[in-house]
Amino acid sequence: MAYQDGAATLRTPTTALPLEIAASYRARTRGLLGRDGVEGALLLTPAASVHTFRMRFPIDVAYLDRRLRVIALTTMPPGRLGLPRPRARHVLEAEAGAMAAWGLRVGASVSVERLDRP
């Protein structure tokens, strides 16, 4: 699936929630910088690692393979550099604690449903 910047719905094993897709270089570079929180989650694609320099809040990070299966999960406080994951093709970010509440764990699969554009 070819991703474009914009809004979508993320389906986890237990819930559906708002998703922002950051597929362009500019959108991936900005990510969650300068924000005080995020509603739902942010999908960075393509991506194999992230950092939290200049971020205002801790985040949960899920590294996803090409089939959108979770290969690693971590919580990162501000000011950290995440190690690249060799099989990761996408990175999902959310506020710390959110992914546990969604039932997301290593091996779980998620899906992305694009919202229709007017």
C-alpha positions in Angstrom: 0.0 0.0 0.0 1.3 3.4 -0.9 0.7 5.9 1.9 0.1 9.6 1.6 0.0 12.3 4.3 -3.4 12.7 5.8 -6.1 11.3 8.1 -7.0 7.6 8.5 -8.4 5.1 11.0 -6.1 2.7 12.8 -7.6 -0.7 13.7 -5.8 -2.5 16.6 -6.9 -5.9 18.0 -9.3 -4.1 20.4 -10.2 -0.7 19.0 -10.4 1.7 16.1 -8.9 5.2 16.6 -7.9 8.3 14.6 -4.6 8.1 12.8 -2.5 10.7 11.2 -0.2 9.5 8.4 3.2 11.1 7.8 4.6 9.8 4.5 6.3 12.8 3.0 9.8 13.8 4.2 8.5 17.0 5.6 5.7 15.4 7.6 8.0 12.6 8.9 10.6 15.2 10.0 8.0 17.2 11.9 6.3 14.2 13.5 5.1 15.1 17.0 7.5 18.0 17.5 6.0 21.1 19.0 2.8 19.3 20.1 1.5 18.9 23.6 -0.2 15.5 22.8 -1.7 13.4 20.0 -5.2 12.2 19.5 -5.0 8.6 18.5 -1.7 7.9 16.8 0.8 9.0 14.2 2.2 6.6 11.5 5.6 7.4 10.1 6.2 5.7 6.8 8.8 4.6 5.7 10.7 4.7 9.0 12.9 2.3 11.0 13.8 4.5 14.0 12.7 7.6 15.8 14.0 10.2 18.3 12.3 12.3 20.9 14.6 15.3 20.9 12.7 18.6 21.5 9.5 16.6 22.3 7.2 17.7 25.2 5.9 14.4 26.4 6.9 10.7 26.5 5.6 8.4 23.7 4.9 4.8 23.0 6.6 3.5 19.9 5.6 0.5 17.9 7.9 -0.7 15.1 5.9 -2.4 12.3 7.0 -4.7 9.5 5.8 -4.4 5.9 2.6 -6.3 6.8 1.8 -3.9 9.7 2.7 -6.5 12.3 4.3 -5.2 15.6 7.9 -6.3 15.8 9.0 -4.2 18.8 7.4 -1.9 21.4 9.0 0.7 23.6 8.2 3.8 25.6 10.5 6.7 25.1 10.9 9.8 27.3 11.8 13.1 25.7 15.4 13.5 24.7 16.1 10.0 23.5 17.4 8.4 20.3 15.7 5.1 19.4 17.8 2.3 17.8 16.9 1.3 14.3 15.0 -1.9 13.9 16.3 -3.8 10.8 12.9 -5.3 9.7 10.9 -2.2 10.5 9.2 -0.4 7.6 6.8 1.8 9.6 6.7 3.4 13.1 3.6 4.1 15.1 3.7 6.7 17.8 1.2 7.5 20.5 1.1 9.1 24.0 2.8 6.9 26.6 0.5 4.2 27.9 -1.9 4.3 25.0 -0.7 1.2 23.2 -1.1 -1.0 26.3 -4.6 0.3 26.7 -5.3 -0.7 23.0 -4.0 -4.2 23.6 -1.0 -3.8 21.3 1.8 -6.2 21.8 4.6 -7.8 19.8 3.1 -10.1 17.1 -0.2 -8.2 16.9 -1.3 -6.8 13.6 -2.9 -3.5 12.9 -4.6 -2.1 9.8 -5.0 1.3 8.3 -8.1 2.5 6.6 -7.9 5.8 4.6 -10.6 8.3 5.1 -12.4 9.4 2.0 -11.4 12.8 0.8 -14.1 15.3 -0.1 
